[in-house]
């Protein structure tokens, strides 16, 4: 049974608040706070074999006295250590207590990062073990967790060990025959081994079981949702309207063949006997938004309201302004649009709520604020969500329970291979826009090593001088121990020192408050900021036709599909656009993967190739796709597990369509706990 963190030994009010910051309120949350990586404690090396940049252990004796120097506000403790192959200086920061431990002649195992200082190698801030203590953890994998200021890795490890000791066994909820069929580990073993694996084999076995569970629960929830929506017949029957034909005629461009086909599918759905539940997948720039606008106009002309929900405020504002322009250019009298986001003032919100409830506002564009309790629709006939994978099952479900369930249209630029899309969007029909407008210039790509940086910076400067803008993407927000990768905060500072002072450079990352993020994105969209240094938060959410350069640092740390998504932020205007993938390592496999991006701008081809190339690889560390609500599962890396989980869900539901049989009682309980309030309205 789960209990509050305060009941654990060593957790006071202050620590409890720190855990709440990272979304952990009870012991169940703590056990599902999985390590972001693992540290491997290998055999000690000889000093002569140490390589710059590596993390290594050496068994050596202290051959000098202990020196303590003050450097700025740091106390630096140094000694010289030696084995039969050579000597190395060792340094620690702000650890004066080590003076009494590091006696001359004592033998220790020092484990830390090897750095080069003043032309010679040095061990920097290593852990110190007695040979016997190191022997105990030799070959083991130690978990590394994502932290927040004030929380240490040591504390999380200690508390998870405490919980596992008190509750060593967990209820198995998968039927025995499924575990056997798919060669899955016991749930109890998996929960223990994901935190404290004895070796890589144990870790992969545990991870596979937990990933299977994540996928299975998600698919079961989606299928139950599908059954519920299928029961509802079309409460909003529509007829084709002449206005949409006129809009298509008067557009300054011709719809592509793929756009025209998908529009006919949408139109047919809206006029059919069943409610529409359709996913429109298409690369960035393939023209999904105009189809959404056409569907909204058709809905309003039939006397119903239409809502468009997007993941960010900036994108909501951009869609709202684009719709106003279309309305003005085309003289569309029938539609009365409003914009509703988190930062809409309380007074404006009250007015908008009243207009929606009275049916005076019939095109409602906004963020997830659209599905909050206070919004009461008069007759909501169509809901469109942009980048569906940013909304979980809970939001999908909320959309279908506003009075009569509306038609649902989902738009996504995430290139998911069709076989996987069918599983993940099991509640939706799928349409694909697989051609780009003829006027769109293909992006020019290059994959380069870090030595190319100075050239890239001067190219960015040249583009800015021509009136353009640039994105630079880093994998991390700030420097992180043990991870060699560029981070947004240091990079912004570095770039300000390199580029001329009149070029406005700003950082953007997910740890910023929403208000701050919106302000930065708006300033970039308006051209006030010329170079945006960001994490992948820009992957969805802002349309800047003037941005012509996308430079991705440590490109090897991202999945190809995600890199393609990032690339889609440029090439949206009339100017030639460029994408520079900076490869932080020189591994041949990485070069092969990135070469696929270099050769193709087709997202679906890239996603398919990505699937073929992915081995077990680095399953931990930086998440690859961040799709949907999976903590461990990655739909590209774990495509085979996703397919098996889908098969298993089918097997369970064919036997027990509402998961009510006695043999599924524990599974049902687990599904309820997994979804919590997400499925309350499904009658489960």
C-alpha positions in Angstrom: 0.0 0.0 0.0 1.2 3.5 -0.8 1.9 5.9 2.0 2.8 9.6 2.3 6.5 10.5 2.0 6.4 12.1 5.5 6.0 8.6 7.0 9.4 7.7 5.7 12.4 7.9 8.0 14.5 11.0 7.0 11.7 13.0 5.3 10.6 16.2 7.0 8.4 19.1 5.8 11.2 20.7 3.8 12.2 17.5 2.0 8.6 16.6 1.3 8.1 20.0 -0.5 11.2 19.4 -2.6 9.8 16.0 -3.7 6.5 17.7 -4.5 8.4 19.9 -6.9 9.3 16.9 -9.0 5.8 15.4 -8.8 6.4 12.9 -6.0 3.8 12.9 -3.2 3.7 9.3 -2.0 5.8 6.1 -2.0 4.1 4.8 -5.2 5.2 7.9 -7.0 8.7 7.5 -5.6 9.0 3.9 -6.9 7.9 5.0 -10.3 10.5 7.8 -10.4 12.8 5.9 -12.6 16.6 6.6 -12.9 17.5 8.8 -15.8 20.8 6.9 -16.2 23.1 4.4 -14.5 26.7 4.6 -13.3 28.8 1.5 -13.9 31.5 0.7 -11.4 34.2 -1.0 -13.4 37.6 -2.5 -12.6 40.1 0.1 -11.5 42.5 1.0 -14.4 46.2 1.8 -14.3 47.0 5.5 -14.1 49.0 5.3 -17.4 45.9 4.1 -19.3 43.6 7.0 -18.3 42.0 9.1 -21.1 40.9 12.7 -21.0 37.1 13.1 -20.6 36.5 9.6 -19.3 35.1 8.6 -15.9 37.5 6.0 -14.4 38.6 4.4 -11.2 42.2 3.9 -10.1 43.6 2.0 -7.1 46.5 4.1 -5.9 48.4 5.2 -2.8 48.7 8.8 -1.6 52.3 9.8 -2.2 52.2 13.5 -1.1 50.9 15.6 1.7 47.4 17.1 1.5 47.3 20.7 0.2 44.4 23.1 0.7 44.3 26.2 -1.5 41.6 28.9 -1.7 40.6 29.7 -5.4 38.0 32.4 -5.5 35.3 31.2 -3.1 36.3 27.5 -3.4 38.5 25.4 -1.1 40.5 23.1 -3.3 42.0 20.0 -1.6 44.8 18.3 -3.7 47.1 15.2 -3.3 49.2 13.2 -5.7 48.3 9.5 -6.1 50.5 6.8 -7.7 50.4 3.2 -8.8 53.2 1.1 -10.4 52.4 2.8 -13.8 52.6 6.4 -12.9 51.4 9.4 -10.9 48.4 11.7 -11.1 47.2 14.9 -9.3 43.8 14.5 -7.6 41.6 17.5 -6.6 38.4 18.0 -4.6 36.3 21.1 -4.1 34.9 22.3 -0.7 35.7 19.0 1.1 38.2 20.1 3.8 37.2 17.0 5.9 39.2 14.8 3.5 42.4 16.2 5.1 42.0 13.7 8.0 41.2 10.8 5.6 43.9 11.1 3.0 47.0 10.0 5.0 50.3 9.7 3.1 50.9 6.0 2.2 47.2 5.0 2.4 45.7 3.1 -0.5 42.3 4.1 -1.9 40.2 3.6 -5.0 39.6 7.1 -6.6 36.8 7.3 -9.1 36.0 10.4 -11.1 36.4 12.4 -14.3 39.8 12.7 -16.0 40.4 16.3 -17.1 43.4 18.1 -18.6 44.6 21.1 -16.7 47.7 23.1 -17.7 48.7 20.4 -20.1 48.5 17.4 -17.8 45.8 14.9 -16.7 44.1 15.2 -13.4 41.4 13.4 -11.5 38.7 15.9 -10.6 36.5 15.6 -7.5 36.5 11.7 -7.4 34.6 9.5 -5.0 37.0 7.9 -2.5 36.6 4.2 -1.5 38.6 1.8 0.5 39.6 -1.2 -1.8 37.2 -3.4 0.2 34.2 -1.0 -0.1 34.9 -0.6 -3.9 35.0 -4.4 -4.3 31.4 -4.6 -2.9 30.0 -2.4 -5.7 32.3 -3.5 -8.4 30.4 -4.3 -11.7 27.1 -3.0 -10.3 25.0 -0.3 -11.9 24.2 2.6 -9.6 21.0 4.6 -10.4 21.3 8.3 -11.3 18.0 10.3 -10.8 16.9 13.7 -12.1 17.3 16.1 -9.2 16.1 19.5 -8.1 18.1 22.0 -6.0 18.3 20.6 -2.4 17.6 17.0 -3.3 20.5 14.6 -3.5 20.9 11.4 -5.5 22.0 9.8 -2.2 18.7 10.7 -0.5 16.5 9.3 -3.3 18.5 6.1 -3.3 18.2 5.8 0.5 14.4 6.3 0.5 13.8 3.9 -2.4 15.8 1.2 -0.6 13.7 1.9 2.5 10.4 1.5 0.6 11.5 -1.7 -1.2 12.7 -3.2 2.1 9.4 -2.5 3.8 7.4 -3.7 0.9 9.5 -6.3 -1.0 6.6 -7.8 -3.0 4.1 -6.2 -5.2 0.8 -7.5 -6.5 1.2 -9.2 -9.9 -1.6 -8.0 -12.1 -0.8 -9.5 -15.5 -2.4 -12.9 -16.2 0.2 -15.7 -15.9 -0.3 -16.9 -19.5 0.5 -13.4 -20.9 3.7 -13.2 -18.8 4.7 -16.6 -20.2 3.7 -15.8 -23.8 5.7 -12.6 -23.9 8.6 -13.7 -21.7 8.0 -11.0 -19.1 9.6 -10.7 -15.7 7.5 -10.6 -12.5 6.3 -7.1 -11.6 8.0 -7.2 -8.2 11.4 -8.1 -9.7 11.0 -5.4 -12.3 10.3 -2.6 -9.8 13.3 -3.6 -7.7 15.7 -4.2 -10.6 14.9 -0.9 -12.5 16.4 0.9 -9.5 19.1 -1.5 -8.4 20.0 -3.9 -11.2 22.9 -6.2 -10.5 24.0 -6.1 -14.2 22.9 -4.9 -17.6 20.9 -8.0 -18.4 18.8 -7.6 -15.2 18.2 -3.9 -16.1 17.0 -4.6 -19.7 14.7 -7.4 -18.4 13.2 -5.1 -15.8 12.8 -2.2 -18.2 11.1 -4.4 -20.8 8.5 -5.5 -18.3 7.8 -1.9 -17.2 7.7 -0.6 -20.7 5.2 -3.4 -21.7 3.0 -2.4 -18.8 3.0 1.3 -19.8 2.0 0.5 -23.3 -0.6 -2.1 -22.3 -2.4 0.2 -19.8 -2.3 3.1 -22.3 -3.8 0.9 -25.1 -6.5 -0.6 -22.8 -7.5 2.9 -21.8 -7.7 4.1 -25.4 -9.7 1.1 -26.5 -12.2 1.6 -23.7 -12.5 5.2 -24.7 -13.0 4.1 -28.3 -15.9 1.9 -27.4 -17.5 4.7 -25.5 -17.3 7.1 -28.4 -18.4 4.5 -30.9 -21.6 4.0 -28.9 -22.5 7.7 -29.5 -24.2 8.3 -32.8 -23.7 11.6 -34.6 -25.5 14.2 -32.6 -24.2 16.9 -34.9 -25.2 15.8 -38.5 -23.9 18.3 -41.0 -24.3 19.1 -44.7 -21.6 20.4 -47.1 -21.6 24.2 -47.4 -20.8 26.4 -50.3 -18.6 28.7 -48.2 -15.8 26.1 -47.9 -15.7 25.7 -51.7 -15.4 29.4 -52.1 -12.6 29.6 -49.6 -10.7 26.9 -51.4 -11.3 28.7 -54.8 -10.0 32.0 -53.4 -6.9 30.8 -51.6 -3.7 32.4 -52.9 -2.4 28.8 -53.5 -3.9 25.5 -54.8 -4.5 22.7 -52.3 -2.2 19.7 -53.0 -3.8 16.4 -54.1 -3.2 15.0 -50.6 -4.8 18.0 -48.9 -7.8 17.7 -51.2 -8.2 14.0 -50.4 -8.0 14.5 -46.7 -10.5 17.4 -46.9 -13.0 15.1 -48.6 -12.5 12.5 -45.8 -13.2 15.1 -43.1 -16.2 16.5 -45.0 -17.6 12.9 -45.4 -17.1 12.2 -41.7 -18.9 15.4 -40.6 -21.9 14.5 -42.8 -21.9 10.8 -41.8 -24.1 8.9 -39.2 -21.1 8.3 -36.9 -19.1 10.9 -35.0 -15.8 11.7 -36.6 -12.6 10.5 -34.8 -9.9 11.2 -37.2 -6.1 11.8 -37.0 -4.5 13.9 -39.8 -0.8 13.3 -39.9 1.4 15.4 -42.1 4.9 16.9 -42.0 5.4 20.4 -40.8 4.3 22.8 -43.6 2.1 20.2 -45.4 -1.0 22.4 -44.9 -3.0 20.8 -42.0 -4.1 24.2 -40.5 -6.2 25.3 -43.5 -8.0 21.9 -43.4 -8.8 22.6 -39.7 -10.1 26.1 -40.5 -12.3 24.7 -43.3 -13.8 22.1 -40.9 -14.4 24.8 -38.3 -16.2 27.1 -40.9 -18.3 24.1 -42.1 -19.3 23.4 -38.4 -20.3 27.0 -37.7 -22.3 27.2 -41.0 -24.2 24.2 -39.8 -25.1 26.0 -36.6 -22.6 24.5 -34.2 -19.6 25.6 -32.2 -16.0 24.6 -33.0 -13.0 24.5 -30.7 -9.3 24.3 -31.6 -6.9 23.3 -28.8 -3.2 23.6 -29.1 -0.3 23.0 -26.6 1.1 26.5 -26.2 -0.3 30.0 -25.8 2.0 31.4 -28.5 0.7 28.9 -31.0 -2.9 29.5 -29.9 -2.4 33.3 -30.6 -0.8 32.6 -34.0 -3.8 30.3 -35.0 -6.2 32.9 -33.8 -4.6 35.7 -35.8 -4.3 33.4 -38.9 -8.0 32.7 -38.6 -8.9 36.4 -38.3 -6.8 37.1 -41.4 -8.6 34.3 -43.4 -12.0 35.7 -42.2 -11.1 39.2 -43.3 -9.5 38.2 -46.7 -12.4 35.9 -47.6 -15.2 38.0 -46.1 -16.5 35.2 -43.9 -19.4 36.8 -42.0 -20.7 33.7 -40.2 -17.8 33.0 -37.8 -17.2 34.8 -34.4 -13.8 33.7 -33.1 -12.5 34.1 -29.5 -9.0 33.3 -28.0 -8.9 31.6 -24.6 -5.6 30.8 -22.9 -4.2 30.6 -19.3 -3.0 34.3 -19.5 -6.4 35.7 -20.6 -7.4 38.1 -17.8 -10.1 37.1 -15.3 -12.4 39.8 -16.6 -11.9 38.7 -20.3 -12.4 35.1 -19.3 -15.8 35.9 -17.7 -16.9 37.7 -20.9 -15.6 34.8 -23.1 -17.3 32.1 -21.0 -20.6 34.1 -21.2 -20.2 34.4 -25.0 -19.5 30.7 -25.4 -22.4 29.6 -23.1 -24.8 31.9 -25.1 -23.5 30.6 -28.4 -22.3 34.1 -29.4 -18.8 32.8 -29.8 -18.7 29.9 -32.2 -14.9 29.5 -33.1 -13.0 29.0 -29.8 -9.2 28.8 -30.1 -6.9 28.2 -27.1 -4.8 26.0 -24.9 -6.1 23.2 -22.5 -8.0 26.1 -20.8 -10.7 25.1 -23.3 -11.6 21.9 -21.4 -11.6 23.4 -17.9 -14.7 23.1 -15.9 -15.8 26.8 -16.2 -16.1 26.5 -20.0 -19.7 25.6 -20.8 -20.5 25.2 -24.5 -23.9 25.9 -26.0 -23.6 23.3 -28.8 -20.0 22.1 -29.3 -20.0 20.2 -32.6 -16.3 19.8 -33.4 -13.1 19.7 -31.4 -9.7 19.9 -33.1 -6.5 19.2 -31.2 -3.1 20.1 -32.6 -0.2 17.9 -31.7 -2.4 15.3 -30.0 0.5 13.5 -28.3 0.9 16.5 -26.0 -2.5 15.8 -24.6 -2.9 12.6 -22.6 -5.9 10.2 -22.3 -7.4 12.4 -19.6 -7.7 15.4 -22.0 -8.9 13.2 -24.9 -11.6 11.9 -22.6 -12.6 15.3 -21.3 -13.2 16.4 -24.8 -15.8 13.7 -25.4 -17.8 14.3 -22.3 -19.0 17.9 -22.8 -22.8 17.3 -23.2 -23.2 15.4 -26.5 -19.8 14.1 -27.6 -18.5 16.2 -30.5 -16.7 15.3 -33.7 -13.0 15.0 -33.0 -10.2 15.9 -35.4 -6.6 15.5 -34.3 -3.6 17.0 -36.2 -0.1 15.9 -35.8 3.3 16.7 -37.5 5.0 13.9 -35.6 6.0 11.3 -38.2 4.9 8.0 -36.6 5.1 5.0 -39.0 1.5 3.9 -39.8 1.8 0.5 -38.0 2.6 2.3 -34.7 0.1 5.1 -35.3 -2.7 2.5 -35.6 -1.8 1.2 -32.2 -1.3 4.6 -30.5 -4.3 6.2 -32.0 -6.5 3.1 -31.8 -9.5 5.3 -31.2 -9.0 7.3 -34.5 -9.2 6.8 -38.2 -5.9 7.9 -39.9 -5.4 10.3 -42.8 -1.9 11.2 -44.1 -0.9 14.3 -46.0 2.3 13.0 -47.7 3.1 15.9 -50.1 4.4 19.4 -49.5 3.1 22.5 -51.3 5.1 23.1 -54.6 6.1 26.6 -53.4 8.0 25.3 -50.4 11.8 25.4 -50.7 13.5 22.2 -49.4 15.7 22.8 -46.3 19.5 22.4 -46.9 21.0 20.1 -44.3 24.5 19.4 -43.1 26.0 17.1 -40.5 29.3 18.4 -39.1 31.7 17.9 -36.3 32.3 20.5 -33.5 35.3 22.0 -35.3 32.7 23.5 -37.7 31.3 25.7 -34.9 33.2 29.0 -35.8 32.0 28.7 -39.4 28.4 28.0 -38.2 28.5 31.1 -35.9 29.7 33.4 -38.8 27.0 31.9 -41.0 24.3 32.6 -38.3 25.7 36.2 -38.0 25.5 36.7 -41.8 21.8 35.4 -41.8 20.9 37.8 -39.0 22.6 40.7 -40.9 20.3 39.8 -43.8 17.3 40.2 -41.5 16.8 36.5 -40.7 16.7 34.6 -37.3 18.1 31.4 -35.9 17.4 28.6 -33.4 20.2 26.8 -31.5 19.1 23.6 -29.7 20.9 22.1 -26.7 20.0 18.8 -25.1 20.1 20.2 -21.5 19.0 23.2 -19.5 22.1 23.5 -17.3 25.3 21.7 -16.7 24.8 18.2 -15.3 27.3 16.0 -13.4 28.5 13.1 -15.5 26.8 14.3 -18.8 29.0 15.8 -21.5 26.6 17.8 -23.5 25.9 21.4 -24.3 23.4 23.2 -22.0 21.2 26.2 -22.7 22.3 28.5 -19.9 26.1 28.3 -20.4 25.7 28.2 -24.2 23.7 31.5 -24.2 26.4 33.2 -22.2 29.2 31.8 -24.5 27.3 32.9 -27.6 26.9 36.4 -26.2 30.6 36.6 -25.9 31.2 35.4 -29.5 28.5 37.2 -31.6 28.4 41.0 -31.8 26.7 42.7 -28.9 23.9 44.2 -31.1 22.6 40.7 -31.9 19.9 39.9 -29.3 20.3 36.3 -28.0 18.0 34.7 -25.4 17.6 31.4 -23.7 14.4 29.3 -23.6 13.7 26.1 -21.6 11.1 24.0 -19.9 12.0 25.0 -16.4 10.9 28.6 -17.0 7.5 29.8 -15.8 4.8 29.8 -18.5 4.6 33.5 -18.5 8.4 33.9 -19.1 8.4 31.3 -21.9 5.5 33.0 -23.7 7.2 36.3 -23.4 10.5 34.9 -25.0 8.6 33.1 -27.7 6.5 36.2 -28.6 9.7 38.3 -28.7 11.3 35.7 -31.1 8.1 35.6 -33.2 8.1 39.4 -33.5 11.8 39.5 -34.4 13.0 41.3 -31.3 15.1 38.2 -30.4 17.4 37.2 -33.3 19.0 34.0 -31.9 17.0 31.7 -29.6 19.1 29.1 -27.6 16.6 26.5 -26.5 15.9 23.0 -25.4 13.3 20.9 -27.4 10.5 23.0 -26.0 10.4 24.8 -29.4 9.6 21.4 -31.1 6.0 22.3 -30.9 4.6 25.7 -30.4 5.7 28.7 -32.5 5.6 29.6 -36.2 8.4 32.0 -37.2 8.6 32.2 -41.0 11.6 34.6 -40.7 13.7 31.9 -38.9 16.1 30.3 -41.5 18.7 28.5 -39.4 18.3 25.6 -37.1 21.5 24.4 -35.4 21.3 21.4 -33.2 24.1 20.7 -30.7 24.9 17.1 -29.7 22.5 15.9 -32.4 23.5 12.3 -31.5 21.5 12.7 -28.2 18.1 13.0 -30.0 16.0 10.5 -32.0 15.9 11.1 -35.7 12.2 11.7 -35.7 12.6 14.4 -33.0 15.4 16.0 -35.0 13.1 16.1 -38.0 10.4 17.8 -35.9 13.0 20.4 -34.7 14.1 21.0 -38.3 10.4 21.7 -39.1 10.7 25.0 -37.2 12.6 26.5 -40.1 11.7 26.6 -43.8 8.3 28.2 -43.1 8.8 31.4 -45.1 9.9 32.4 -48.6 13.7 32.4 -47.8 16.1 29.4 -48.2 16.5 27.6 -44.8 19.3 25.6 -43.4 19.7 23.0 -40.7 23.1 22.3 -39.1 23.4 19.0 -37.1 26.4 19.3 -34.8 27.7 15.8 -34.0 29.3 15.8 -30.5 30.9 12.4 -30.9 32.7 10.8 -33.8 31.0 7.4 -33.5 30.5 5.9 -37.0 27.0 4.6 -36.1 25.9 8.1 -35.1 27.2 9.5 -38.4 25.2 6.8 -40.3 22.0 7.8 -38.4 22.4 11.5 -38.9 23.2 10.9 -42.6 19.6 9.8 -43.1 18.5 13.3 -42.1 21.1 14.8 -44.4 19.6 13.0 -47.3 15.9 13.3 -46.7 13.3 15.9 -45.6 10.5 13.2 -45.6 9.4 12.7 -42.0 7.7 9.3 -42.6 10.8 7.9 -44.4 13.0 9.2 -41.5 10.8 7.7 -38.8 10.8 4.3 -40.6 14.6 4.3 -41.1 15.0 5.4 -37.5 13.1 2.3 -36.4 15.4 0.0 -38.5 18.5 1.5 -37.1 17.8 1.7 -33.4 19.5 -1.1 -31.4 19.1 -1.3 -27.7 21.4 1.7 -27.7 21.3 4.2 -25.0 17.9 3.5 -23.6 18.5 5.8 -20.8 19.8 9.4 -20.5 18.0 11.9 -22.8 14.6 10.6 -23.7 14.2 10.1 -27.4 10.7 11.0 -28.4 8.9 12.2 -25.3 5.7 11.1 -27.0 2.4 10.6 -25.0 2.6 9.9 -21.3 5.3 7.2 -21.0 8.0 7.5 -18.4 10.2 4.7 -19.8 8.7 3.6 -23.1 9.9 5.1 -26.3 7.7 4.3 -29.3 10.6 4.2 -31.7 13.1 2.3 -29.5 10.5 0.0 -28.1 8.4 -0.5 -31.3 8.5 -4.3 -30.9 7.3 -4.2 -27.3 4.5 -1.7 -28.3 3.3 -4.2 -30.9 3.3 -7.1 -28.4 1.4 -4.9 -25.8 -1.2 -4.1 -28.5 -1.6 -7.8 -29.2 -1.9 -8.6 -25.5 -4.5 -5.8 -25.1 -6.5 -7.3 -27.9 -6.4 -10.7 -26.3 -7.6 -9.3 -22.9 -10.4 -7.3 -24.5 -11.7 -10.1 -26.7 -12.2 -12.2 -23.6 -13.4 -9.4 -21.3 -14.5 -6.3 -23.1 -15.0 -4.1 -20.0 -12.3 -5.8 -17.9 -14.8 -7.0 -15.3 -14.0 -10.7 -15.0 -12.7 -12.0 -11.6 -9.3 -13.0 -13.1 -8.7 -9.4 -14.2 -9.6 -7.8 -10.9 -6.0 -6.8 -10.0 -5.4 -5.6 -13.6 -8.6 -3.5 -13.4 -7.4 -2.0 -10.1 -4.0 -1.2 -11.7 -5.7 0.4 -14.7 -7.8 2.5 -12.4 -4.8 3.6 -10.4 -2.8 4.3 -13.6 -5.5 6.5 -15.0 -6.7 7.8 -11.7 -9.3 10.4 -12.6 -8.7 10.0 -16.3 -11.2 7.3 -16.8 -13.8 8.3 -14.2 -16.4 9.0 -16.8 -15.9 5.7 -18.7 -18.0 3.9 -16.0 -15.1 1.6 -15.1 
